[in-house]
Amino acid sequence: MKVRNGFVSNSSSSSFVLIGTAIPNLREKFVKEEYFQAFEDDPTEFCNTHGLYYTGDEDGNYVGLELDKIDYDETINENIAKVHEILSVYFTVNKKAVDIIGGATYEG
């Protein structure tokens, strides 16, 4: 993932903050078998269809829930547990791997 500090002209950037997990390179061990082909065909569409957020670049890929979709009446640990439960429907993910993730990507 590329992180940009300062102003860069002629670039396109986006940032994200989510509760989720990194997607390992061995996706076939991460994505449950019944969802694997749909995820491989179009991970962004798959995640959008299932209410998840997906982002990635050449340095890494991430899946989870954006912060505007979490319950602010609950603690961060309660929200992490809920996100883990949701992700576990589609992915083989260890609860300890679910956390707050933030970053920025850019092309320029």
trRosetta pair geometry for C-beta under 8 A, 3 or more apart (Angstrom, degrees):
i j d omega theta_ij theta_ji phi_ij phi_ji
1 57 6.0 117 -107 47 59 117
1 59 4.4 -131 -25 82 42 131
1 60 5.4 -45 -39 38 97 108
1 103 4.8 -30 169 -172 151 146
1 104 7.7 118 167 64 107 39
1 105 6.2 -89 -153 -84 82 85
2 57 7.0 -62 7 97 89 161
2 59 7.0 149 -33 -2 62 141
2 104 7.5 -69 97 100 64 74
2 105 6.0 83 52 -137 86 55
2 106 5.7 -96 97 41 121 82
3 103 6.6 -100 -87 -154 93 79
3 104 5.5 91 -129 54 61 96
4 8 5.9 -88 -156 -3 130 129
4 11 7.5 154 -114 128 157 156
4 13 5.8 -81 27 -114 149 143
4 104 5.8 -92 26 112 87 131
4 106 5.0 39 -39 -8 135 147
8 11 4.3 23 107 2 110 145
8 13 7.6 107 53 -43 114 127
8 106 6.9 89 60 163 144 155
8 108 5.3 98 135 123 129 162
10 108 5.9 132 106 -151 70 96
11 106 5.2 19 169 -180 122 117
11 107 6.4 170 -158 85 76 45
11 108 2.7 -23 -108 -86 97 142
12 106 6.4 163 84 -153 47 68
12 107 5.0 0 54 53 97 94
12 108 6.6 174 20 -63 55 89
13 104 6.0 13 -177 177 109 109
13 105 6.8 172 -149 90 64 45
13 106 3.8 -21 -98 -97 88 99
13 107 7.8 -170 -74 23 51 55
13 108 7.6 -23 -55 -30 88 126
14 55 7.9 -141 107 -139 123 133
14 104 6.8 179 92 -150 37 69
14 105 5.8 -6 58 57 82 88
14 106 7.6 164 18 -81 54 58
15 102 7.3 14 177 -174 97 87
15 103 6.8 -163 -148 104 69 37
15 104 4.1 -30 -98 -96 85 88
15 105 7.8 169 -89 17 40 60
16 53 7.3 173 -157 149 130 136
16 55 5.2 -177 -11 4 165 165
16 62 7.6 169 101 77 141 136
16 66 7.2 -95 -159 -111 91 95
16 101 7.7 5 111 109 100 89
16 102 6.6 -168 97 -140 55 52
16 103 6.1 -2 55 58 85 72
16 104 7.6 162 15 -87 63 44
17 66 7.2 83 80 -151 61 70
17 67 5.3 -2 104 -20 104 123
17 100 6.9 -2 -172 -174 90 94
17 101 7.3 171 -149 88 45 48
17 102 4.3 -4 -103 -101 80 98
18 53 5.4 -145 -107 73 145 134
18 55 7.9 161 -3 15 140 118
18 62 6.7 145 59 138 131 124
18 64 4.2 138 144 82 119 118
18 65 6.0 162 -162 79 95 33
18 66 5.1 -60 -100 -95 91 43
18 67 6.7 -136 -104 -35 39 69
18 100 7.5 169 90 -150 33 53
18 101 5.5 -16 64 60 80 93
18 102 7.7 156 18 -80 56 55
19 64 5.2 -159 92 172 43 131
19 65 5.5 -8 56 57 90 88
19 67 7.2 104 -18 -86 88 65
19 70 6.3 78 6 -76 133 133
19 76 8.0 -175 -99 -163 131 81
19 79 5.8 -156 -59 134 173 106
19 80 5.8 -135 -165 -97 127 63
19 83 4.5 -161 117 -35 113 166
19 98 6.7 41 167 173 84 95
19 99 7.2 -123 -146 131 68 17
19 100 5.8 -37 -96 -92 69 58
19 101 7.5 136 -116 14 19 80
20 52 7.9 103 -111 -163 127 102
20 53 7.2 -117 -53 67 149 93
20 62 5.5 106 100 171 130 93
20 63 5.3 -162 -171 98 132 39
20 64 1.6 -118 -69 -45 111 128
20 65 6.6 160 -63 16 95 49
20 83 6.4 -112 -84 170 51 136
20 87 7.0 134 -141 -77 73 139
20 98 6.5 -72 -167 -140 16 78
20 99 7.9 -42 63 57 34 45
20 101 5.7 -64 58 21 86 127
21 62 7.0 180 92 -148 30 73
21 63 6.5 -16 59 61 74 78
21 64 6.4 132 7 -66 55 106
21 87 6.6 97 14 -165 120 166
21 91 7.7 -168 63 112 133 151
21 93 5.3 166 29 -149 167 132
21 97 4.6 50 -131 132 124 99
21 98 5.1 -61 -58 -91 102 59
21 99 7.4 89 -91 21 64 69
21 101 7.6 170 -85 -33 14 139
22 60 5.7 -51 -142 -170 111 119
22 61 7.0 107 -164 75 65 51
22 62 5.6 -46 -103 -96 51 77
22 97 7.3 -103 37 -179 77 106
22 101 7.4 153 -57 -109 75 149
23 27 6.5 17 170 -101 110 90
23 30 6.0 128 -155 136 76 164
23 56 7.2 -45 37 -86 122 137
23 60 7.7 143 47 -179 74 71
23 61 4.2 -35 46 92 119 104
23 62 6.6 -155 -6 -85 87 22
23 63 5.9 67 -57 -5 109 106
24 27 7.1 -178 81 -71 70 46
24 29 7.2 -33 78 71 131 104
24 30 5.3 168 42 -58 96 133
26 29 4.6 16 126 22 111 113
26 30 6.7 133 96 -18 67 97
27 30 5.2 -68 -144 44 42 110
27 31 5.4 13 171 1 86 110
27 36 7.4 130 134 -142 98 91
27 39 7.2 -162 176 114 127 125
27 40 6.9 135 116 -85 147 92
28 31 6.9 -48 -114 49 25 91
28 36 6.3 40 -122 -139 65 136
29 92 6.7 -78 154 58 62 135
30 91 5.5 -11 163 -155 77 100
30 92 5.8 -137 -144 51 34 85
30 93 7.2 47 -157 -71 85 79
31 35 5.6 -120 177 92 99 96
31 36 4.6 131 108 -101 118 68
31 39 4.8 -141 -135 51 152 158
31 40 7.6 -161 55 -42 164 83
31 90 6.8 -31 -144 156 73 82
31 91 5.8 -45 -103 -106 46 76
31 92 7.8 -79 -13 10 6 82
32 35 5.1 58 68 26 86 104
32 36 7.0 -133 92 -45 36 82
32 89 8.0 -95 5 138 146 39
32 90 5.9 -142 19 -175 110 34
32 91 6.4 -131 -19 -89 84 21
32 92 6.5 126 -71 -37 74 82
33 36 5.6 -30 -144 -13 31 121
35 38 5.7 -68 -165 50 60 109
35 39 5.5 58 142 -25 88 111
35 46 7.2 110 -180 -163 102 131
35 90 5.0 -47 55 -150 174 85
35 91 8.0 -80 75 -62 140 58
36 39 5.9 -66 -149 39 26 109
36 40 6.1 21 160 -16 67 111
37 40 5.7 -56 -143 40 30 109
37 41 6.2 35 157 -26 65 105
38 41 5.8 -50 -146 30 29 114
38 42 7.6 -48 176 47 58 75
38 46 5.1 128 134 -103 93 115
39 42 8.0 -117 -163 68 21 38
39 43 5.4 35 -174 -103 71 74
39 46 4.7 -129 -100 84 57 178
39 90 7.6 130 -69 174 131 116
40 43 7.4 20 -95 -58 17 86
41 45 7.8 -51 102 58 92 123
41 46 7.6 120 61 -48 85 113
42 45 3.9 21 119 27 124 116
42 46 6.1 154 91 -21 69 85
43 46 5.5 -53 -142 37 33 116
43 47 6.2 29 161 -16 66 107
43 54 5.1 -166 138 178 97 160
43 56 7.7 15 92 14 146 134
43 61 7.3 -2 131 -169 165 139
43 63 7.8 -105 177 -82 113 117
44 47 6.0 -59 -149 39 27 106
44 48 6.2 27 154 -18 64 109
44 54 5.1 -145 -101 73 53 123
45 48 5.7 -53 -142 38 31 112
45 49 6.2 36 157 -24 64 107
46 49 5.9 -59 -154 33 26 114
46 50 6.6 -2 158 4 62 113
46 54 7.5 57 68 -30 86 152
47 50 6.1 -73 -147 51 30 95
47 52 3.9 -91 -161 84 87 99
47 53 6.2 64 153 -163 131 2
47 54 3.8 160 7 -25 160 112
47 63 6.0 -142 -107 -135 132 103
48 51 7.8 47 -173 -66 28 19
48 52 7.5 -90 -55 61 23 61
48 54 7.7 -84 -34 17 71 105
50 89 7.9 -167 -169 90 133 126
50 90 6.4 63 163 -55 170 147
51 65 7.7 0 139 -106 86 96
51 69 7.6 154 173 -158 96 150
51 86 7.7 -86 89 -168 112 136
52 63 5.7 17 162 -173 131 94
52 64 6.7 157 -159 90 94 6
52 65 6.6 -84 -129 -75 60 62
52 86 7.4 166 -83 138 101 121
52 87 7.6 98 -112 -94 134 75
52 90 7.8 -94 -26 35 152 153
53 63 7.0 163 82 -151 52 48
53 64 6.0 -26 57 73 94 57
53 65 6.3 114 9 -128 104 22
53 66 4.8 91 -40 -40 155 89
53 69 7.9 178 -26 12 115 141
54 61 7.2 -2 -170 -175 89 98
54 62 7.2 166 -149 86 47 53
54 63 5.2 -7 -100 -102 78 82
55 61 7.3 -179 96 -149 41 58
55 62 5.5 -8 61 57 82 96
55 103 8.0 -177 109 69 135 111
55 105 7.3 -164 170 -7 116 136
56 60 6.2 -125 -138 113 85 45
56 61 3.2 -8 -101 -107 140 74
56 62 6.3 166 -75 14 80 63
57 60 7.0 21 54 48 69 54
57 61 7.9 173 21 -76 33 63
57 105 5.0 159 -40 -130 138 133
62 101 5.5 -158 -149 118 147 157
62 103 7.8 145 -5 26 151 129
63 87 6.8 129 112 -123 108 112
63 91 7.1 138 82 -34 144 155
64 83 5.8 20 -156 -171 92 133
64 87 6.9 -29 -106 -72 62 126
64 98 7.3 138 -112 -144 118 89
64 101 6.8 138 14 31 150 119
65 69 4.5 -115 -178 81 107 124
65 70 6.1 125 114 -63 126 82
65 83 5.3 -131 14 -112 114 110
65 86 7.1 58 -44 67 119 153
66 69 5.3 88 64 5 73 105
67 70 5.7 -45 -153 14 47 115
70 74 7.7 -113 166 59 93 105
70 79 4.6 30 -158 -145 123 136
70 82 7.8 138 -136 71 84 130
70 83 7.7 -37 -101 -55 104 112
71 74 4.6 49 97 13 110 111
71 78 7.6 -63 73 111 114 113
71 79 6.2 -170 46 -93 78 98
71 82 7.4 59 15 22 115 166
74 78 3.9 -108 171 89 116 135
74 79 5.5 143 96 -51 115 81
74 82 7.6 71 101 -14 161 134
75 78 4.7 100 54 5 77 101
75 79 7.1 -142 96 -2 43 86
76 79 5.6 -55 -149 39 35 111
76 80 6.2 40 151 -23 67 103
76 100 7.3 -36 -165 -48 125 119
77 80 5.5 -47 -143 34 34 114
77 81 6.5 38 154 -20 63 102
78 81 5.7 -52 -151 34 32 113
78 82 6.6 32 150 -18 64 104
79 82 5.6 -52 -147 36 35 111
79 83 6.3 34 154 -18 67 104
80 83 5.8 -53 -146 37 31 109
80 84 6.3 37 152 -22 64 105
80 95 7.8 93 142 -173 100 84
80 98 5.3 145 -170 117 89 109
80 99 6.7 9 -126 -102 127 37
80 100 7.9 -79 -85 -42 108 71
81 84 5.6 -52 -149 34 31 115
81 85 6.5 35 151 -21 63 103
81 95 7.2 11 -114 -148 64 118
82 85 5.6 -52 -152 33 33 114
82 86 6.6 31 151 -17 66 103
83 86 5.6 -53 -149 37 36 111
83 87 6.1 32 155 -16 69 108
83 98 5.6 167 96 -171 108 134
84 87 5.8 -57 -142 41 29 108
84 88 6.1 36 156 -30 64 108
84 93 6.7 -145 -144 102 75 113
84 95 4.7 33 -145 -119 156 76
84 98 4.5 -134 -77 2 92 161
85 88 5.8 -53 -148 28 26 116
85 89 7.7 41 151 -31 55 90
86 89 6.2 -43 -173 7 38 112
87 90 6.5 -79 -165 50 44 91
87 91 5.1 -38 169 47 85 114
87 93 5.0 -21 126 36 123 149
87 98 6.7 178 28 -93 148 125
88 91 6.8 -80 -104 67 25 66
88 92 7.8 49 -136 -114 65 30
88 93 6.2 -119 -82 48 66 92
93 97 5.6 -123 -173 70 87 126
93 98 6.5 79 146 -54 125 98
94 97 4.5 92 67 -5 87 107
94 98 7.9 -158 95 -12 52 80
95 98 5.9 -53 -161 22 43 111
